Amino acid sequence: MNSLETDLERARDLSVADLADAIESIGFECTRCGACCTGHGEDEHTATVFPDEVRELGGSEGGDGKYDWRDVARPMPYGLRETDDGDPEGETFEWALRTDACGDCVFYEEENGTGACVAHEDRPLICRTYPFSVVLEGTSQPMGEAVDSVVLPAQREAGEAGDEEGVVRAHECEGLGRDISRADAEELARTLKRRAIRELEEAIGVRDNYRPAEPGPGEVVVHDSEGAKRPDGTPVENRE
């Protein structure tokens, strides 16, 4: 079995109770500071969003069902190069939430210093689980340095406590260290497990569906689990 498939099985076997224990031991309460929704300095906000999540956000209540693909997502900038005009070109392997001119998520709004997501009910899994992540080979790590971590019991019992995989990480967030109820920790744990599974399924889909697209000058191609797409979300093979 390939390593991605192996880690997918590991993700499916994750114990929600163990994940909740880890989250509870670190502690967390969202303060609505907006730091996880905004860019920092020259770094734009880069939250990974899956193709099905793009479509869900496109029809979200916050967008009144009027968002198209480009309004929601942009090609993940990593791996792309700039043309002489400063435009991106090349191939990349993920979608990121669209950002505004300040590098902040377009779904983020702030009023009197308190942040809010206008598409909160349809927000992507990475947003639902920040500031936590599960370290497996095919899972992604969000923005912000990891500032705390907990080794899961299954890894410790297997004698792999020195291995980076099988660890719950907490990333930079002012809400860390605050009390969290058991019910909230378990809800977050369930979502964190779902995200780990979804990320690995996406990685396997990208691998299996990848075909070199050879984009021309000034062109961008995004490879996701559904195949190669243009920045507007249409399949590359549909080009005239």
Contacts in CASP RR format, 6 or more apart in sequence:
PFRMAT RR
TARGET T0000
AUTHOR 0000-0000-0000
METHOD contacts of the structure
MODEL  1
MNSLETDLERARDLSVADLADAIESIGFECTRCGACCTGHGEDEHTATVF
PDEVRELGGSEGGDGKYDWRDVARPMPYGLRETDDGDPEGETFEWALRTD
ACGDCVFYEEENGTGACVAHEDRPLICRTYPFSVVLEGTSQPMGEAVDSV
VLPAQREAGEAGDEEGVVRAHECEGLGRDISRADAEELARTLKRRAIREL
EEAIGVRDNYRPAEPGPGEVVVHDSEGAKRPDGTPVENRE
1 9 0 8 1.000
3 137 0 8 1.000
4 137 0 8 1.000
4 138 0 8 1.000
4 200 0 8 1.000
4 203 0 8 1.000
4 204 0 8 1.000
4 207 0 8 1.000
5 204 0 8 1.000
7 136 0 8 1.000
7 137 0 8 1.000
7 138 0 8 1.000
7 139 0 8 1.000
7 165 0 8 1.000
7 200 0 8 1.000
8 197 0 8 1.000
8 200 0 8 1.000
8 201 0 8 1.000
8 204 0 8 1.000
10 136 0 8 1.000
10 166 0 8 1.000
11 134 0 8 1.000
11 136 0 8 1.000
11 139 0 8 1.000
11 193 0 8 1.000
11 196 0 8 1.000
11 197 0 8 1.000
11 200 0 8 1.000
12 197 0 8 1.000
13 154 0 8 1.000
14 134 0 8 1.000
14 152 0 8 1.000
14 193 0 8 1.000
14 196 0 8 1.000
15 152 0 8 1.000
15 153 0 8 1.000
15 154 0 8 1.000
16 186 0 8 1.000
16 189 0 8 1.000
16 190 0 8 1.000
16 193 0 8 1.000
17 186 0 8 1.000
17 189 0 8 1.000
18 152 0 8 1.000
18 153 0 8 1.000
18 154 0 8 1.000
19 134 0 8 1.000
19 152 0 8 1.000
19 168 0 8 1.000
19 189 0 8 1.000
19 192 0 8 1.000
19 193 0 8 1.000
20 182 0 8 1.000
20 185 0 8 1.000
20 186 0 8 1.000
20 188 0 8 1.000
20 189 0 8 1.000
21 150 0 8 1.000
21 185 0 8 1.000
22 150 0 8 1.000
22 152 0 8 1.000
22 168 0 8 1.000
22 189 0 8 1.000
23 132 0 8 1.000
23 168 0 8 1.000
23 180 0 8 1.000
23 185 0 8 1.000
23 188 0 8 1.000
23 189 0 8 1.000
23 192 0 8 1.000
24 180 0 8 1.000
24 182 0 8 1.000
24 185 0 8 1.000
25 150 0 8 1.000
26 132 0 8 1.000
26 148 0 8 1.000
26 150 0 8 1.000
26 168 0 8 1.000
26 170 0 8 1.000
26 176 0 8 1.000
26 177 0 8 1.000
27 176 0 8 1.000
27 177 0 8 1.000
27 178 0 8 1.000
27 179 0 8 1.000
27 180 0 8 1.000
27 185 0 8 1.000
28 131 0 8 1.000
28 132 0 8 1.000
28 170 0 8 1.000
28 173 0 8 1.000
28 175 0 8 1.000
28 176 0 8 1.000
28 177 0 8 1.000
28 178 0 8 1.000
28 180 0 8 1.000
28 188 0 8 1.000
29 175 0 8 1.000
29 178 0 8 1.000
29 179 0 8 1.000
29 180 0 8 1.000
30 175 0 8 1.000
31 174 0 8 1.000
31 175 0 8 1.000
32 114 0 8 1.000
32 115 0 8 1.000
32 116 0 8 1.000
33 115 0 8 1.000
33 174 0 8 1.000
33 175 0 8 1.000
34 108 0 8 1.000
34 110 0 8 1.000
34 115 0 8 1.000
35 172 0 8 1.000
35 173 0 8 1.000
35 174 0 8 1.000
36 127 0 8 1.000
36 130 0 8 1.000
36 131 0 8 1.000
36 142 0 8 1.000
36 143 0 8 1.000
36 173 0 8 1.000
37 45 0 8 1.000
37 104 0 8 1.000
37 105 0 8 1.000
37 107 0 8 1.000
37 108 0 8 1.000
37 115 0 8 1.000
37 117 0 8 1.000
37 127 0 8 1.000
38 45 0 8 1.000
38 102 0 8 1.000
38 103 0 8 1.000
38 104 0 8 1.000
38 105 0 8 1.000
38 108 0 8 1.000
39 45 0 8 1.000
39 99 0 8 1.000
39 102 0 8 1.000
39 103 0 8 1.000
39 104 0 8 1.000
40 143 0 8 1.000
43 143 0 8 1.000
44 77 0 8 1.000
44 99 0 8 1.000
44 103 0 8 1.000
45 96 0 8 1.000
45 97 0 8 1.000
45 99 0 8 1.000
45 103 0 8 1.000
45 104 0 8 1.000
45 105 0 8 1.000
45 143 0 8 1.000
46 76 0 8 1.000
46 77 0 8 1.000
46 78 0 8 1.000
46 96 0 8 1.000
46 97 0 8 1.000
46 143 0 8 1.000
47 96 0 8 1.000
47 97 0 8 1.000
47 105 0 8 1.000
47 124 0 8 1.000
47 126 0 8 1.000
47 127 0 8 1.000
47 142 0 8 1.000
47 143 0 8 1.000
48 76 0 8 1.000
48 94 0 8 1.000
48 95 0 8 1.000
48 96 0 8 1.000
48 124 0 8 1.000
48 126 0 8 1.000
48 140 0 8 1.000
48 142 0 8 1.000
48 199 0 8 1.000
49 57 0 8 1.000
49 72 0 8 1.000
49 73 0 8 1.000
49 95 0 8 1.000
49 96 0 8 1.000
49 97 0 8 1.000
49 124 0 8 1.000
49 126 0 8 1.000
50 95 0 8 1.000
50 124 0 8 1.000
50 125 0 8 1.000
50 198 0 8 1.000
50 202 0 8 1.000
50 224 0 8 1.000
50 225 0 8 1.000
51 95 0 8 1.000
51 224 0 8 1.000
51 225 0 8 1.000
51 226 0 8 1.000
53 122 0 8 1.000
53 124 0 8 1.000
53 125 0 8 1.000
54 69 0 8 1.000
54 72 0 8 1.000
54 73 0 8 1.000
54 95 0 8 1.000
54 233 0 8 1.000
56 122 0 8 1.000
57 67 0 8 1.000
57 72 0 8 1.000
57 73 0 8 1.000
57 107 0 8 1.000
57 119 0 8 1.000
57 122 0 8 1.000
57 123 0 8 1.000
57 124 0 8 1.000
58 65 0 8 1.000
58 66 0 8 1.000
58 67 0 8 1.000
58 68 0 8 1.000
58 69 0 8 1.000
58 71 0 8 1.000
58 72 0 8 1.000
58 122 0 8 1.000
59 65 0 8 1.000
59 66 0 8 1.000
59 67 0 8 1.000
59 122 0 8 1.000
60 67 0 8 1.000
60 119 0 8 1.000
60 121 0 8 1.000
60 122 0 8 1.000
61 119 0 8 1.000
61 121 0 8 1.000
61 122 0 8 1.000
62 107 0 8 1.000
62 118 0 8 1.000
62 119 0 8 1.000
63 118 0 8 1.000
63 119 0 8 1.000
68 232 0 8 1.000
69 232 0 8 1.000
69 233 0 8 1.000
69 234 0 8 1.000
70 98 0 8 1.000
70 231 0 8 1.000
70 232 0 8 1.000
70 233 0 8 1.000
71 98 0 8 1.000
71 106 0 8 1.000
72 97 0 8 1.000
72 98 0 8 1.000
73 95 0 8 1.000
73 96 0 8 1.000
73 97 0 8 1.000
73 98 0 8 1.000
73 233 0 8 1.000
74 95 0 8 1.000
74 96 0 8 1.000
74 97 0 8 1.000
74 98 0 8 1.000
74 99 0 8 1.000
74 231 0 8 1.000
75 88 0 8 1.000
75 92 0 8 1.000
75 95 0 8 1.000
75 96 0 8 1.000
75 220 0 8 1.000
75 222 0 8 1.000
75 231 0 8 1.000
76 92 0 8 1.000
76 93 0 8 1.000
76 94 0 8 1.000
76 95 0 8 1.000
76 96 0 8 1.000
76 222 0 8 1.000
77 88 0 8 1.000
77 92 0 8 1.000
77 96 0 8 1.000
78 92 0 8 1.000
78 94 0 8 1.000
79 90 0 8 1.000
79 91 0 8 1.000
79 92 0 8 1.000
80 88 0 8 1.000
80 89 0 8 1.000
80 90 0 8 1.000
80 91 0 8 1.000
80 92 0 8 1.000
80 220 0 8 1.000
81 88 0 8 1.000
81 89 0 8 1.000
81 90 0 8 1.000
82 88 0 8 1.000
82 89 0 8 1.000
83 89 0 8 1.000
83 217 0 8 1.000
83 218 0 8 1.000
87 218 0 8 1.000
88 218 0 8 1.000
88 220 0 8 1.000
89 215 0 8 1.000
89 216 0 8 1.000
89 217 0 8 1.000
89 218 0 8 1.000
89 219 0 8 1.000
89 220 0 8 1.000
90 215 0 8 1.000
90 216 0 8 1.000
90 218 0 8 1.000
90 219 0 8 1.000
90 220 0 8 1.000
90 221 0 8 1.000
91 212 0 8 1.000
91 213 0 8 1.000
91 215 0 8 1.000
91 220 0 8 1.000
91 221 0 8 1.000
91 222 0 8 1.000
91 223 0 8 1.000
92 220 0 8 1.000
92 221 0 8 1.000
92 222 0 8 1.000
92 223 0 8 1.000
93 206 0 8 1.000
93 222 0 8 1.000
93 223 0 8 1.000
93 224 0 8 1.000
94 140 0 8 1.000
94 222 0 8 1.000
94 224 0 8 1.000
95 222 0 8 1.000
95 224 0 8 1.000
97 105 0 8 1.000
97 106 0 8 1.000
97 107 0 8 1.000
97 124 0 8 1.000
98 105 0 8 1.000
98 106 0 8 1.000
99 105 0 8 1.000
99 106 0 8 1.000
100 106 0 8 1.000
105 117 0 8 1.000
107 117 0 8 1.000
107 118 0 8 1.000
107 119 0 8 1.000
107 123 0 8 1.000
108 115 0 8 1.000
108 116 0 8 1.000
108 117 0 8 1.000
108 118 0 8 1.000
109 115 0 8 1.000
109 116 0 8 1.000
109 117 0 8 1.000
109 118 0 8 1.000
110 116 0 8 1.000
117 123 0 8 1.000
117 127 0 8 1.000
125 191 0 8 1.000
125 194 0 8 1.000
125 195 0 8 1.000
125 198 0 8 1.000
126 140 0 8 1.000
126 142 0 8 1.000
126 195 0 8 1.000
128 191 0 8 1.000
128 195 0 8 1.000
129 188 0 8 1.000
129 191 0 8 1.000
129 192 0 8 1.000
129 195 0 8 1.000
130 142 0 8 1.000
130 171 0 8 1.000
130 173 0 8 1.000
131 142 0 8 1.000
131 170 0 8 1.000
131 171 0 8 1.000
131 172 0 8 1.000
131 173 0 8 1.000
131 175 0 8 1.000
131 176 0 8 1.000
132 168 0 8 1.000
132 169 0 8 1.000
132 170 0 8 1.000
132 171 0 8 1.000
132 188 0 8 1.000
132 192 0 8 1.000
133 139 0 8 1.000
133 140 0 8 1.000
133 141 0 8 1.000
133 142 0 8 1.000
133 146 0 8 1.000
133 168 0 8 1.000
133 169 0 8 1.000
133 171 0 8 1.000
133 192 0 8 1.000
134 166 0 8 1.000
134 167 0 8 1.000
134 168 0 8 1.000
134 169 0 8 1.000
134 192 0 8 1.000
134 193 0 8 1.000
134 195 0 8 1.000
134 196 0 8 1.000
135 141 0 8 1.000
135 164 0 8 1.000
135 165 0 8 1.000
135 166 0 8 1.000
135 167 0 8 1.000
135 168 0 8 1.000
135 169 0 8 1.000
136 165 0 8 1.000
136 166 0 8 1.000
136 196 0 8 1.000
136 200 0 8 1.000
137 165 0 8 1.000
138 199 0 8 1.000
138 200 0 8 1.000
138 203 0 8 1.000
139 195 0 8 1.000
139 196 0 8 1.000
139 199 0 8 1.000
139 200 0 8 1.000
140 199 0 8 1.000
141 169 0 8 1.000
141 171 0 8 1.000
142 171 0 8 1.000
143 171 0 8 1.000
144 171 0 8 1.000
144 172 0 8 1.000
145 171 0 8 1.000
145 172 0 8 1.000
146 169 0 8 1.000
146 170 0 8 1.000
146 171 0 8 1.000
147 170 0 8 1.000
147 171 0 8 1.000
147 172 0 8 1.000
147 176 0 8 1.000
148 169 0 8 1.000
148 170 0 8 1.000
148 176 0 8 1.000
149 167 0 8 1.000
149 168 0 8 1.000
149 169 0 8 1.000
149 170 0 8 1.000
150 167 0 8 1.000
150 168 0 8 1.000
151 161 0 8 1.000
151 162 0 8 1.000
151 166 0 8 1.000
151 167 0 8 1.000
152 166 0 8 1.000
152 167 0 8 1.000
152 168 0 8 1.000
154 166 0 8 1.000
155 161 0 8 1.000
155 163 0 8 1.000
155 165 0 8 1.000
155 166 0 8 1.000
155 167 0 8 1.000
160 166 0 8 1.000
168 192 0 8 1.000
170 176 0 8 1.000
180 188 0 8 1.000
201 225 0 8 1.000
202 224 0 8 1.000
202 225 0 8 1.000
204 225 0 8 1.000
205 225 0 8 1.000
206 223 0 8 1.000
206 224 0 8 1.000
206 225 0 8 1.000
206 227 0 8 1.000
209 223 0 8 1.000
209 225 0 8 1.000
209 226 0 8 1.000
209 227 0 8 1.000
209 228 0 8 1.000
210 223 0 8 1.000
210 227 0 8 1.000
211 227 0 8 1.000
211 228 0 8 1.000
213 221 0 8 1.000
213 223 0 8 1.000
213 228 0 8 1.000
213 236 0 8 1.000
215 221 0 8 1.000
220 230 0 8 1.000
220 231 0 8 1.000
221 228 0 8 1.000
221 229 0 8 1.000
221 230 0 8 1.000
221 236 0 8 1.000
222 228 0 8 1.000
222 229 0 8 1.000
222 230 0 8 1.000
222 231 0 8 1.000
222 233 0 8 1.000
223 229 0 8 1.000
226 235 0 8 1.000
227 235 0 8 1.000
227 236 0 8 1.000
228 235 0 8 1.000
228 236 0 8 1.000
228 237 0 8 1.000
229 235 0 8 1.000
229 236 0 8 1.000
230 236 0 8 1.000
230 239 0 8 1.000
END
